[in-house]
């Protein structure tokens, strides 16, 4: 089955927004850890 066709257009945007949020949080945490290593 096609994954895109099973989801309503609105759900696709919600899913993309959710993934985007996870990526943003991941990058923020990684950036904090990286700066923390530089300061130590």
MMTF fields as JSON, N, C-alpha, C and O atoms, coordinates in Angstrom:
{
  "mmtfVersion": "1.0.0",
  "mmtfProducer": "UNKNOWN",
  "numBonds": 159,
  "numAtoms": 160,
  "numGroups": 40,
  "numChains": 1,
  "numModels": 1,
  "chainsPerModel": [1],
  "groupsPerChain": [40],
  "chainIdList": ["A"],
  "bondAtomList": [4, 2, 8, 6, 12, 10, 16, 14, 20, 18, 24, 22, 28, 26, 32, 30, 36, 34, 40, 38, 44, 42, 48, 46, 52, 50, 56, 54, 60, 58, 64, 62, 68, 66, 72, 70, 76, 74, 80, 78, 84, 82, 88, 86, 92, 90, 96, 94, 100, 98, 104, 102, 108, 106, 112, 110, 116, 114, 120, 118, 124, 122, 128, 126, 132, 130, 136, 134, 140, 138, 144, 142, 148, 146, 152, 150, 156, 154],
  "bondOrderList": [1, 1, 1, 1, 1, 1, 1, 1, 1, 1, 1, 1, 1, 1, 1, 1, 1, 1, 1, 1, 1, 1, 1, 1, 1, 1, 1, 1, 1, 1, 1, 1, 1, 1, 1, 1, 1, 1, 1],
  "groupList": [{"groupName": "UNK", "atomNameList": ["N", "CA", "C", "O"], "elementList": ["N", "C", "C", "O"], "formalChargeList": [0, 0, 0, 0], "bondAtomList": [1, 0, 2, 1, 3, 2], "bondOrderList": [1, 1, 2], "singleLetterCode": "X", "chemCompType": "L-PEPTIDE LINKING"}],
  "groupTypeList": [0, 0, 0, 0, 0, 0, 0, 0, 0, 0, 0, 0, 0, 0, 0, 0, 0, 0, 0, 0, 0, 0, 0, 0, 0, 0, 0, 0, 0, 0, 0, 0, 0, 0, 0, 0, 0, 0, 0, 0],
  "groupIdList": [1, 2, 3, 4, 5, 6, 7, 8, 9, 10, 11, 12, 13, 14, 15, 16, 17, 18, 19, 20, 21, 22, 23, 24, 25, 26, 27, 28, 29, 30, 31, 32, 33, 34, 35, 36, 37, 38, 39, 40],
  "secStructList": [7, 7, 2, 2, 2, 2, 1, 7, 2, 2, 2, 2, 2, 2, 2, 2, 2, 2, 2, 2, 2, 2, 2, 2, 2, 2, 2, 2, 2, 2, 2, 2, 2, 2, 2, 2, 2, 2, 2, 7],
  "xCoordList": [0.853, 0.0, 0.88, 1.97, 0.375, 1.136, 0.93, -0.204, 2.009, 1.933, 1.288, 0.501, 1.614, 1.076, -0.422, -1.112, -0.934, -2.369, -3.206, -4.388, -2.61, -3.37, -3.603, -4.544, -2.75, -2.891, -3.634, -3.47, -4.447, -5.12, -4.083, -3.089, -4.31, -3.344, -3.007, -1.852, -3.991, -3.741, -2.814, -1.949, -3.002, -2.163, -0.724, 0.203, -0.533, 0.828, 1.582, 2.739, 0.912, 1.571, 1.856, 2.89, 0.932, 1.151, 2.349, 3.166, 2.443, 3.554, 4.883, 5.882, 4.884, 6.116, 6.512, 7.692, 5.532, 5.819, 6.389, 7.292, 5.844, 6.318, 7.774, 8.602, 8.073, 9.446, 10.382, 11.505, 9.924, 10.747, 11.069, 12.173, 10.097, 10.305, 11.341, 12.18, 11.27, 12.242, 13.644, 14.595, 13.777, 15.09, 15.633, 16.815, 14.754, 15.185, 15.671, 16.688, 14.947, 15.336, 16.66, 17.529, 16.795, 18.03, 19.238, 20.297, 19.069, 20.18, 20.521, 21.691, 19.498, 19.73, 20.523, 21.468, 20.128, 20.839, 22.264, 23.195, 22.436, 23.77, 24.66, 25.84, 24.079, 24.845, 25.267, 26.379, 24.387, 24.728, 25.86, 26.794, 25.779, 26.825, 28.145, 29.204, 28.087, 29.311, 29.99, 31.206, 29.184, 29.756, 30.28, 31.282, 29.588, 30.003, 31.362, 32.176, 31.612, 32.908, 34.003, 35.135, 33.671, 34.68, 35.082, 36.254, 34.109, 34.4, 35.191, 35.985, 34.987, 35.762, 37.145, 37.972],
  "yCoordList": [-1.212, 0.0, 1.251, 1.274, 2.267, 3.514, 4.296, 4.595, 4.624, 5.297, 6.674, 7.066, 7.412, 8.756, 8.766, 9.679, 7.765, 7.751, 7.35, 7.685, 6.638, 6.213, 7.368, 7.341, 8.375, 9.521, 10.657, 10.887, 11.357, 12.538, 13.649, 13.673, 14.574, 15.672, 16.406, 16.771, 16.622, 17.324, 16.533, 17.1, 15.212, 14.367, 14.357, 14.226, 14.496, 14.53, 15.729, 15.613, 16.892, 18.103, 17.97, 18.429, 17.339, 17.138, 16.221, 16.441, 15.182, 14.241, 14.921, 14.7, 15.744, 16.456, 17.439, 17.579, 18.109, 19.07, 18.344, 18.846, 17.148, 16.357, 15.924, 16.03, 15.438, 15.028, 16.223, 16.117, 17.368, 18.573, 18.991, 19.45, 18.826, 19.183, 18.282, 18.741, 16.985, 16.049, 16.378, 16.33, 16.714, 17.053, 18.313, 18.387, 19.309, 20.566, 20.325, 20.881, 19.5, 19.202, 18.439, 18.693, 17.504, 16.718, 17.589, 17.426, 18.523, 19.41, 20.331, 20.621, 20.79, 21.678, 20.962, 21.518, 19.732, 18.972, 18.665, 18.743, 18.321, 18.012, 19.25, 19.161, 20.408, 21.652, 22.0, 22.479, 21.763, 22.042, 21.139, 21.598, 19.853, 18.911, 19.266, 19.145, 19.708, 20.055, 21.272, 21.293, 22.279, 23.479, 23.151, 23.71, 22.235, 21.866, 21.173, 21.35, 20.383, 19.716, 20.729, 20.575, 21.766, 22.766, 23.58, 23.916, 23.895, 24.715, 23.913, 24.487, 22.579, 21.761, 21.561, 20.899],
  "zCoordList": [0.0, 0.0, 0.0, 0.571, -0.648, -0.721, 0.568, 0.941, 1.241, 2.543, 2.42, 3.281, 1.358, 1.177, 0.946, 1.398, 0.252, -0.049, 1.15, 1.219, 2.092, 3.265, 4.229, 5.021, 4.161, 5.059, 4.371, 3.173, 5.14, 4.608, 4.454, 5.18, 3.504, 3.301, 4.601, 4.823, 5.448, 6.705, 7.61, 8.278, 7.627, 8.476, 7.989, 8.788, 6.687, 6.142, 6.703, 7.107, 6.725, 7.244, 8.734, 9.218, 9.462, 10.902, 11.113, 12.007, 10.271, 10.386, 10.072, 10.757, 9.036, 8.668, 9.764, 10.083, 10.333, 11.401, 12.621, 13.291, 12.898, 14.029, 13.81, 14.715, 12.608, 12.301, 12.348, 12.842, 11.834, 11.852, 13.281, 13.573, 14.159, 15.554, 16.212, 16.986, 15.893, 16.459, 15.986, 16.766, 14.703, 14.15, 14.821, 15.154, 15.017, 15.633, 17.06, 17.474, 17.809, 19.189, 19.205, 20.039, 18.273, 18.204, 17.911, 18.516, 16.97, 16.627, 17.791, 18.039, 18.502, 19.642, 20.737, 21.297, 21.031, 22.063, 21.619, 22.42, 20.361, 19.849, 19.913, 20.25, 19.585, 19.596, 21.023, 21.241, 21.99, 23.385, 23.852, 24.509, 23.513, 23.925, 23.265, 23.882, 22.003, 21.286, 21.919, 22.108, 22.241, 22.878, 24.264, 24.711, 24.943, 26.294, 26.253, 27.159, 25.202, 25.062, 24.765, 25.224, 23.997, 23.652, 24.885, 25.055, 25.739, 26.92, 27.948, 28.694, 28.0, 28.94, 28.385, 29.013]
}
